Amino acid sequence: AGNIGADVTRLPGDGLSDEARLFSESPSRFLLEVRPDRAADLEQAFAGLPLTPIGVTTAEPRLRIAGAAGEWLVWASLAELKEAWQKPLRW
């Protein structure tokens, strides 16, 4: 909604294929966004709980998601993603 992009460079699921890591769902996962200068405060607040940085936000209006080998698996503009999300399914 804020037209903020993201680079996701680490997906959870070590040992899984890139496809499984992109589309698998696990219960009780949350995505948090925090300013870099407040990351230590967040880590302290969640001490003892699993917490994994997965990427950064960007000023560019696009989403990139890297695979395990570091290559970009997804590179799409936010406009393309919004259009696909709002478009009705066709059979």
Residue pairs with C-beta under 8 A, 6 or more apart in sequence:
3 61
3 78
4 57
4 58
4 59
4 61
5 57
5 58
5 59
5 60
5 61
5 62
5 63
5 64
5 78
6 55
6 56
6 57
6 58
6 63
6 64
7 55
7 56
7 58
7 64
7 66
8 54
8 55
8 63
8 64
8 65
8 66
9 54
9 55
9 56
9 66
9 70
10 52
10 53
10 54
10 55
10 66
11 18
11 21
11 22
11 54
11 65
11 66
11 68
12 21
12 26
12 29
12 52
12 54
13 20
13 21
13 24
16 24
18 67
18 68
18 73
21 67
21 68
22 65
22 73
22 74
31 54
32 42
33 57
34 41
34 42
39 53
42 51
43 51
61 77
61 78
61 79
62 75
62 76
62 77
62 78
63 74
63 75
63 76
63 78
63 81
64 72
64 74
64 75
65 72
65 73
65 74
66 72
66 73
67 73
